[in-house]
Amino acid sequence: MKSFCHQAAGLFLSALVVPLSALAAAPQPTHEFTLDNGLKVIVREDHRAPVVVSQLWYKVGSSYETPGRTGLSHALEHMMFKGSEKLGPGEASHVLRELGAEENAFTSDDYTAYYQVLASDRLPVAFELEADRMATLKVPADEFKREIEVIKEERRLRTDDKPTSKAFERFKAMAYPASGYHTPTIGWMADLQRMQVEELRDWYQAWYAPNNATLVVVGDVTADQVKKLSEKYFGPVPRRAVPSSKAPLELATPGERKITLHVNTQLPNLLMGFNVPGLATAKDPRQVHALRLISALLDGGYSARLPSRLERGQELVSGASAWYEPFSRGDSLFVLSATPNEQTGKTIEQAEAGLWAELEDLKKNPPSAEEMARVSAQVIAGLVYERDSITGQAMAIGQLETVGLSWKLMDQELKALEAVTPADIQAAAKTFFTRDRLSVAYVLPEEKGNE
């Protein structure tokens, strides 16, 4: 995507007499309504092809879990494919495969979602299957006994036996001292080992209610079609009481934290994270959009500051990156990473000093109008490209709604990004890139004495 963004940025810069947001396609007709049982439905019409994506988002994820009971949301996602009152384990997936549909699910800190992509005239089948497991999921003990071993192995392969993933998990646990975001989505191994099938049944009963879900449908459909189908299939599912949940808020200034990890890696790596708000918790949305542009300004392709200055210019690092997630239901993290250039004899401490120098530069010197135009063009081009597909549109709608924001923001964010000024960038850097918001991890090769 970065290569596309780089090319698109050049095209946009040649047409700066036109606002960048005006180059995006006009928003598709979008409709929302709520069923009597509390299920919110959002329909976005896109008639370019006879295809539709149906996504059901539940407001529950690893940040809702408590110590000793981590991994429940992800484990329940696995068990959602293990049968209902109508169908046995795997039968719903078989039906969808026979129709040529694509299906899957995913769990994060803030949500669990299930989706199908299929021919638009087959949408009733997707609704019937999804409503069936919302209402009558079976969590058989024998299926759970097998599936929990699959999940443990998934954890070993993706985290425990993968040094970079293991290091980031420990870093994240340190970087979020006060909120549920310190919990890994897959759960801690000790909790997986003692998880009981009854806990998953209780988790399903607590959170998988229509009034705790959002149904997003994007594609070759109309609002009337979707309303009739949703009332037919989801309407009979009864509303249930749902536990109260609060946004995961962080300490504003937790104090500087450091950790040194020795893992099975060839090269050292540096992680730096600053506790910052997300769009759902920020006092001023401009701060969030400024942080989004800072991320692209530092790490937005070949001409961005980290690769051009630290990598190619000073030859201080062999690689560096920056990223920020603005769409969380709680406070977020702005993360920088770098690998020192050992070929030029640079150390991890020097890499850290180099990253700090770039942040201090942002505080002292606002970016030029030309650099701001390039970065804004690049970010907007990426969003336009990302939202071109029906799946991309559905993902944006579902994520915004499930973290407590409105889907309408996706049609407003291009102008919001365009409105960010160099002074906003400087102000955000001064506010958030401070030592008392910082977590640092030195990820180092294993010491010889530990081998």
N, C-alpha and C positions, 0 to 999 in steps of 0.2 A: 504493500500500500504506500510505503514511503516514496518509491520511485514515481508512482502515479501522482502523489501529492506534489512532488517537486516539479513535475511537468505542468501540472494544473496551476501551481502557484505562478509560474512564468506566464501562462496564458492570462491569468487574472491580473497580474501586474501590468500587462499591456493594455488593460481596459479599466484602469483605476478611475476614469471619469464616471464610471457606473459603480454604485455601491455593490460591494461583493455579494451581499445577501440577495441582491436582485438577480444574480446569475443563477440562483438555485431555482429548481422547479417550483411552481406554485403548490401549496399544500393540497393534498388529496382530500376529498370530502370525508369528514370524520364525524361519527355519531356516538353518543354514549347514553346508556340507560341502565337502570338498576331493577332487577327482578324483585318480586315481593319477598323472596327469601334472603335478599341482601347481596346477591351476586351482581357485581358491577360488570357491565359488558361494554367494550369499546370496539367499534367497527370502523375500519378505514378502507375506503374503496380504492382499488387499483385494478383497472380493467385491461391492462396491457396483455395479459395472458390468462387462460382459463384455469388458474391455479389459486389456491388459498392456503394461508398458514393460520392454524388455530393454536393459541397458546393459553394455558391456564396457569396463572401465577398465584401461589399461596404466600401469605405474609408470615413466613417462618423460615428461619435459617440458623446457622450456627451461633449467631449473636444472641439468639433467644435462649440458648442452652445454659445450664448452670454447672458449676464444678462437680465432677463425678458422673455427669450425665451428658458428656459431649459426644458428638457424632450421631445423635438421634435423627436429625433432619436428613442427613445424607443416607443413613441406613434405611429410613422410611422410603426415600426415593427409590432405592433398590427394590424394596418390598412392594411397591405400587405396581410392579409388573408380575406379581405372583398370584393373581387371581382374585375373583370377586364371587358374589353369589351366582352370577350368570356364567362366568368363564373360569376355566382352570388356569394354572400358571403358564404364562407365555402365549395363551390363546389370543388375547387382544392384539398382541404384536403380530401374530401369524395372520390375522384378519387384515391388518393394515398392509402387511407385506404383499398379500395377494392382490390388494388394490393398487399396488405400486406406490404406496405412500412412504414418506420418510418420517420417522418418529424418534424422539429422544427426550431426555430430561436433564436438568442440571440443578445443583444446589450451591448456594453461596452464603455469605455472612447474613444476608438480609432476606433471602427468598428461596423458594423451591418452585421450579416451573417444569411443565410438561408440554410438549408441542408435537404437532403433526403438520406436514406439508403434503398436500394432495390435490387432485383435481377438484375444482370447486363444486361439482355436482355430487361429490362423495363426502361433503362436509357433514351431512347427517350421521354418517357412520362414526366419524371422529367424535362428534358430540355425544352420541349414545355410549361409546366406550368410555369416554372421560367422565361423564356423569355417573356411569355405573360404578366406577371405582371411587368416585367422590362419596357415593352413598353407601356402598356395600363391600368395601375392601375386606378381603380375608388376609390375615397375617398368620399362616400356618407355622406351627412350631418347627416342623421338619424342614420347611423351606428356609426359615430364619437360621436354623442351625447350619445349613449349607452356605447361605448367603453371607453370614457374618465372617466366615472364613475367606470368602472372596474379597470382602471389604478389607480385612486385615492384610491380605496379600496385596491389594491395591495400595494400601498405605506403605507397605514395605517397598514396593516398586517405585512409587511416585515420590516418596518422602524419605523414609529411613535409609534406603540404599542409594539415594540421589543426593550427594553432598550439598549442591546449591539449594535444593528445595528444603532440606533439613535445616540449613543455616538460616534461610529466610523465615521459616516457621518459628525458630527461636528468636530471631530478630523482631518479628511481628508481635510475639508474646511479650517482649520487653517494651516495645514501642507503644502498646496500648495498655497502660497499667490500670486504668479505671473502667474500661468498657469491655463488652463481650467480644469485641473484635480481636482480642488476644487468643480466642479459641480457634484452633484449626478446623476448617469445614469438615474434614473427614473424621475429626475427633482424635483424642490422645489414645495411644495403643492400650494403656491401662484401662481406659473406659470401654474400649471395644471388647476387651477380654472379659469384662464382667457385665456387659450389656445383656438384658433379659428381654425375651419376646414381649412380655407384658408392658415393658416400658414403651416399646414401639406402638403397641395397640393404644396405650394411653395418649401418646404423642399424636397419633392419627385422630383420635376422638377430640382432643383439645383444639387442634389447629385446622384440620381439614374440613372446614365448614364453608358453605357457599358465601356467607357473610364475611369470610376472611380471605376471599379470593377475587381475582380479576380475570375475566375472560377477554382475550384480545384476538380479534379476527381481522386479518388484512388480506385483500386480494379481490378476486372477481366475484364480489357479492354485493348485495344491497343491505341497508339497515333493516328493512322489513323482513327480508329472508332470514337474517341472523336472529332477529327478535323472535320470530315464530319458532325457529328451531331451538333457540335457547330456552324459551318458555316450555316447549314440549319436553325437552330432555333434562334440563337442569332445574326447571321450575318446581318439580315435585320433591327435590331434595330439601329436607327441612333445615331451617335456620337453627343454629346451636349457639349457646353461650361460648364466647372465646375468652381466654385469659387476657388480662390487660398487659400491655407491653409498653415500655418507654424507649425512646431513642437512645442509642449508646453514646453518651456524652463523655468526653475525655476531660482530664485536668487541663486547664488552659495552659499552664506552664509547669509541667511535671518535674522539671529539672533535668540536667544533662545525664544521660545513662549510657554506659558503655559495656560491651561484651566482647570477649575474644573466644572464637570457636576454632578448634583444630579439626579439620575434616579431611577426607580422602580426596584431595584435589591437588593438581599440579601447580596452580597459580594462586596467589593471594587475591582476595577481593574485598572491597570496601562497600559497606552499606551505610547510608545516612538518611534518617527519616525525621521529618518535622511534623509535629502534631498541628493540624490545621482543620478548619471547618469544611464540611461539605455543603452543597447547595441547600439541603434541608435544615442545616443548623447555622448557616452564616447570617450575621446581622445585616450584611450588605452583599447582595449577589455579585456586585462588581468585583469584590475581592476574589470570589471563586473563579469568575471568568478571567481575571488577571492571572491567577495561579495556573489556569489551563494554558494561557498563552506563554507564561514563563516556562512551562514544561516543554512547549514546542520551540521556544526561543533557545533553550539550552540543548534540546535533543530532538530537533525536527528535520533530520536529514543532513546531507553533506555539508551544507553551509551553516548549520547551527553552531552555537558557540563551543559546546563541549568537543565535538569532533574537529572543528577547525582550529580551535585554540590549544586545547590540552592534548589532543591526539596527534594532529599533524603539525601544529605550530611548535609547541614546547616539547613534543614527544615525551610527555609526562605519563600518559596512560596508553595502554593498548586498546582500550575500549571504555566508554562511559555512557551512562543513560540517565534519564529523568522521567518519572511518571507520577501521575496524580489521578485519583478517582473522585470526581466531583459528585457522582450520583449514588451516594450511600444514605441510609436513613439516619445515620449519626455522624459524628466527627470523623475526619479522614486523615490521610497521611500523604505528605509530599516526599517522595523517595528519590534519592540519587544513588547511583552505584558506579564503581570504577575499578578497573584492574590496572595496577601500576605497570609501567613499561619496564620489564626486567632486562630487556635487551639494551636499554640505555642506562641501566643501573638504578632506576627509580624505586623508591620504597613506598609502602602503603601510607606512611605518614606524609610523604611528599604529595601523594595523590589526594589525600584529605585536605592538605593545605591548598592545593590547586583548585579543588571544588569550592572551598571557602572563599578563595580569591574571586571566583566568578560570582558568587552570591554577594560579596561585598561590593563588587563592581555594579551590580544591579541596584544596590542601595544608594550608591553615590552618583551614578550616572544613568538617567533614564535612557532607554533605547531610542535610536533615531526614528524619525517618521518613516524612512525607507525600510528599516529593519522591521518595524511594526507592521507595515503594509505587507511585507513578504510573509511574516509569520501568520498574520491574520488570514491571508489568502490561502496559505498552506492548510491551516486548521479547518477553514470553511470548505476547502476543496475536499478534504478527507471526510468531513461530515456529509457533504452532498453525495459523494461516492458511496459511503456507507449506507445512507438512507435510500439509495436507489432501489434496493431489493425489498421485496415484501417482508422477508425475514428480518432485515435490518430495521425496517419501520416498526414491526411488531415488538422487537427487542427493546427499542427505545421507549415505546409506549408502556410496555409492561414494567420495565425497570423504574421509570419515573413514577408510575402509579403505585407500585408496590413499596417504594421507599417513602411514600407520603407526599409526593409532588404531583403535579398535574401533567397529563400528556400534552397539554397545550404549550408547555415550555419548549417542546422539540421544534415547534414552528416559530418560536420567538428567539431561540438561542443564537442564530446566525447574526441577527441585529445586535444582540447583547454582546457577542464577542467583538463585533465590529466597533462597538461604542467604547471599548477599553482604550484608554489613553496611555502614553508613556508614563505620565504621572501616576496612574493607577498601578502600573507595573512596579514602579519604585516604592510606592506606599505599601503594596503587598509584601515586597521583599523586606522592607524595614520591619513590618509587623510580625511576619511569621518566621523568617530565617534567623532565629535567635538561639543561643545556647540552651536556654531554659525550656525550649521545645524539642530538643534534639536527642535522638537515639543514634548511637554509632555501633556498628559491628565490624570487627576485624575478622575476616574469614581466612584462616591460614592453613597451609598444608600441615598434615600431622607431623608432630615432632618425632624424631627418630627413636627416642626413648619410649614412645607410646606404641610403636609398631609391633 
